[in-house]
Amino acid sequence: RGVDEQKKKWNSPNYHARKTEGISSLMPAVYDMTWRLTGGQGAHFKECGIPNGTKARVRAWTLHAEDEKQLGESCDREIVLKHLPSIVWLECDQNLRMPHPDAPKGKGKENWFPLRPITNSWTLGAGAYIEIARKGFAAVPDFSSTIHVATGRSLKAVLPDLGGLAEPATFSAMMRGYIALS
């Protein structure tokens, strides 16, 4: 296989995000959808007190002019953008250490934060050393989480996966179950 064919495979939507430095190839953006941040975004994240794993809800976005035009001319309930939004505005579930200076002003917007696309590069193949780059948002839809991510959180409701009856009871599994149920 040629390098171009391999790059096409690695950039496909089915290639696991862990192998792409946390940037998904397809990213749904729906108002009020929960995202979990997967990568540090620089000094402004640290200044505002936003660590990796922070949960946030999509509140608004700033689109490219071509996508704004497409949206204005469309009656469809869903559209696929031709360009990445320049900003996705997120409302963090936790209080920020300080508001972001670019955040919109107003009541209820104190925890809004601008997520901008970044480009991450990584290499594949120990011998081939092929460099791949992907531009996108260092976030994933947050439909579920592991017990490790949920530890210490207060959640309104959970559906814990406690395993099956045929699985052996180990200390580690019992601790994960205890944490999930508590």
Secondary structure, 3 states (H helix, E strand, C coil): CCHHHHHHHHCCCCCCHHHHCCCCCCCCCCCCCEEEECCCCCHHHHHHCCCCCCEEEEEEEECCHHHHHHHHHCCCCCCCCCCCCCEEEEEECCCCCCCCCCCCCCCCCCCEEEECCEEEEEEECCCCCEEEEEEECCEEECCCCCHHHHCCCCCCCCCCCCCCCCCCCCHHHHHHHHHHHC
